């Protein structure tokens, strides 16, 4: 799997922010009850945003999926989760709603499950039982998790059409979905405005 930062300085800056927030969240590999009382959100200006390199991973259906392919459709939200993390499971229902509502507008949710290799069958059964419409990737060895310096879960990054990380969410509690929905709408509108501007300048 090929993944990393294209802009290492900006990537380090983002990591600094995440490490500041990390204390008190559920760290992958240390299963707990997953109750998070103080989720954190960091918005990142486009000029300071780091770009995520392309990666290819296997989904729950055994298909290979790449980030570049997903970005062709527009804005992407990547969310890391596990079955033992209760806030993660609550968040997934909202993410599924976002995917259903805004999928036609150039937006997609991609979740990355980090349960152990022994739990893959349980993960597949859970996803099937919930009827999620978003892409579910499997990261049982936590390769992408470590490559992106994820400090804890639930952890979400919102990526614009240029592949830049524009917001970071650590933890989840009721009400956070409204913040995420506003951020998603703003990036979709930004992408439409940029496309319109490019078309106008090209005339």
C-alpha positions in Angstrom: 0.0 0.0 0.0 1.5 3.3 -1.1 0.5 6.2 1.2 2.1 9.3 2.7 2.4 13.0 2.8 3.3 14.9 -0.3 4.0 18.0 1.8 5.9 16.8 4.8 6.2 20.1 6.6 2.4 20.7 6.5 1.9 17.1 7.5 4.1 17.6 10.5 2.1 20.7 11.5 -1.1 18.8 11.3 0.4 16.0 13.4 1.3 18.6 16.1 -2.3 19.7 16.3 -3.5 16.1 16.6 -1.0 15.1 19.3 -2.2 18.1 21.3 -5.8 16.8 21.1 -4.9 13.1 21.6 -5.0 12.7 25.4 -8.3 11.2 26.6 -9.4 9.6 23.3 -9.6 5.9 22.5 -6.3 4.8 21.1 -6.5 1.9 18.6 -5.0 -1.2 19.9 -6.3 -0.4 23.4 -10.0 -1.3 23.3 -12.2 0.5 25.8 -15.8 1.6 26.1 -15.1 4.4 23.6 -16.9 7.1 25.5 -15.5 10.5 24.5 -16.7 13.6 26.3 -14.7 16.3 24.5 -14.3 15.8 20.7 -12.0 18.2 18.9 -12.3 19.8 15.5 -9.5 21.5 13.6 -10.2 23.5 10.4 -7.3 23.9 8.0 -7.0 26.7 5.5 -6.4 25.6 1.9 -3.1 27.4 1.8 -1.8 25.4 4.8 -3.4 22.1 4.0 -1.3 19.0 3.4 -2.0 16.7 0.5 -2.6 13.0 1.0 -0.8 10.7 -1.4 -2.8 8.1 -3.2 -3.3 4.7 -1.6 -5.0 1.5 -2.6 -6.8 -0.8 -0.1 -9.2 -3.7 -0.1 -12.8 -3.1 0.8 -15.2 -5.5 2.5 -16.1 -7.0 -0.8 -12.5 -7.9 -1.7 -12.2 -5.1 -4.3 -9.2 -2.8 -4.6 -10.1 0.9 -4.0 -7.8 3.9 -4.5 -8.1 7.4 -3.1 -7.4 9.0 -6.5 -10.4 7.1 -7.9 -12.6 8.4 -5.1 -11.4 12.0 -5.5 -12.5 12.0 -9.1 -16.1 12.2 -7.8 -15.3 15.2 -5.6 -14.9 15.8 -1.8 -14.1 12.7 0.3 -14.5 12.1 4.1 -12.3 9.4 5.5 -13.3 8.0 8.8 -11.4 5.5 11.0 -13.4 3.2 13.3 -13.5 -0.2 15.1 -16.3 -2.4 16.4 -15.2 -1.9 20.0 -15.5 1.9 19.7 -19.1 2.9 20.6 -18.7 6.6 19.5 -17.4 5.3 16.2 -20.6 3.2 15.7 -22.8 6.1 16.5 -21.0 8.3 14.1 -21.3 5.8 11.2 -25.1 6.2 11.0 -24.7 10.0 10.5 -21.9 9.4 7.9 -24.2 7.1 6.0 -26.9 9.8 6.0 -24.3 12.3 4.6 -23.3 9.8 1.9 -26.9 9.2 0.9 -27.9 12.9 0.9 -24.8 14.4 -0.8 -23.5 11.6 -2.9 -25.0 13.0 -6.0 -23.4 16.4 -5.3 -19.8 15.3 -5.6 -19.2 13.8 -2.2 -18.3 10.4 -0.8 -17.7 8.8 2.6 -15.0 6.2 2.9 -14.6 4.5 6.2 -11.5 2.5 7.3 -11.9 -0.3 9.8 -8.9 -1.1 12.0 -10.2 -4.2 13.8 -7.7 -7.1 14.0 -7.4 -9.7 11.2 -9.3 -12.2 13.3 -12.3 -9.8 13.4 -12.7 -9.2 9.7 -15.6 -11.6 9.4 -17.4 -9.8 12.2 -16.8 -6.5 10.5 -18.2 -7.7 7.2 -21.3 -9.1 9.0 -21.8 -5.8 10.9 -21.5 -3.7 7.8 -23.9 -5.9 5.9 -26.4 -5.9 8.7 -26.4 -2.1 8.8 -26.8 -1.7 5.1 -24.2 1.1 4.8 -24.0 2.7 1.4 -20.5 4.1 1.8 -17.2 2.4 1.0 -15.7 0.3 3.9 -12.0 -0.3 3.6 -10.1 -2.8 5.8 -6.9 -1.9 7.6 -6.3 -4.9 10.0 -2.6 -4.2 10.2 -3.2 -0.5 10.8 -0.9 0.5 7.9 -2.9 3.5 6.8 -3.7 4.3 10.5 0.0 4.7 11.3 1.0 6.3 8.0 -1.5 9.1 8.6 -0.4 9.4 12.2 -4.0 8.9 13.5 -3.8 9.5 17.3 -7.2 8.0 18.3 -10.6 7.0 17.1 -13.2 7.9 15.9 -11.0 10.1 13.6 -12.2 11.7 10.4 -10.5 13.9 7.8 -12.3 15.9 5.2 -10.4 16.0 1.9 -11.2 18.5 -0.9 -11.1 17.9 -4.6 -7.4 18.6 -4.7 -6.6 15.9 -2.2 -5.9 18.4 0.6 -7.0 17.7 4.2 -9.3 20.6 5.2 -10.7 19.5 8.5 -9.9 17.0 11.2 -12.3 15.5 13.8 -11.2 13.4 16.8 -14.0 11.9 18.9 -17.7 12.1 18.4 -20.7 13.3 20.4 -24.2 14.3 19.5 -24.1 17.6 17.7 -20.8 17.0 15.9 -22.7 15.8 12.9 -24.1 19.3 12.3 -20.6 20.7 12.3 -19.5 18.0 9.8 -22.5 18.6 7.6 -21.7 22.3 7.3 -18.1 21.6 6.5 -19.1 19.1 3.8 -21.5 21.6 2.2 -18.9 24.4 2.3 -16.3 22.2 0.5 -18.8 21.0 -2.1 -19.8 24.7 -2.8 -16.1 25.7 -3.0 -15.5 23.0 -5.5 -18.4 24.0 -7.7 -17.3 27.7 -7.5 -13.7 26.7 -8.5 -15.0 24.7 -11.5 -17.2 27.5 -12.6 -14.3 29.9 -12.3 -12.0 27.7 -14.4 -14.7 27.3 -17.1 -15.2 31.0 -17.2 -11.5 31.8 -17.4 -11.1 29.2 -20.2 -13.8 30.8 -22.4 
